[in-house]
Amino acid sequence: MKWITLICLLISSSFIESRILFKRDTDADHHKHIADVYTALTERTFKGL
């Protein structure tokens, strides 16, 4: 069960990251947004476990 969650987390985070890169926001906003996304995803994942 944990492996499925981790794989889903990796897929979704890489998808979100590629969409952010495609938008080509400023670097500072880009990195802050990725950090927020990863934080939200990891919190959700650990609540699910």
N, C-alpha and C positions, 0 to 999 in steps of 0.2 A: 504493500500500500504506500509506503514512504517513497519508493522508487517512482511510482506513477506520479505522485505529487511533485517530486523533484523534476521529472522530465517535463511535466506540464508547465512548471515554473520556468524552466529554461526556455521552452518554446515560446511561451507568452512574453517573457522578458526580452528575448531576442527580436520578436515581432514588433513589440512596442519600441524598442531601441531603433530598429530599422525605419520605422515610421517617423520617429523624431529626426533621425538623420536625413530622411527624405525631405522633411519640412525645412531643413537648413536654418534653424533658429540661431541666435547668437550663441557662442560657445558657453558663456556663463549660464544662460537660461537652460541650454541643452544639458549641461552636466547636473545642474540643480534638479531639473525635471527627472532625469534618469535616476538620481539618488532618491527622489520622492517615490518614484515608481517602484524601485527595488525595495524600499522600506515598506511600502504598502503591500507588495506581493509577499515578502517574507513574513510580515505580521499575519497576513491572511493564511499563509501556508502553515505556520506554527499553531494557529488557532484550529486549523483543520486536523492537525495531527493530534 
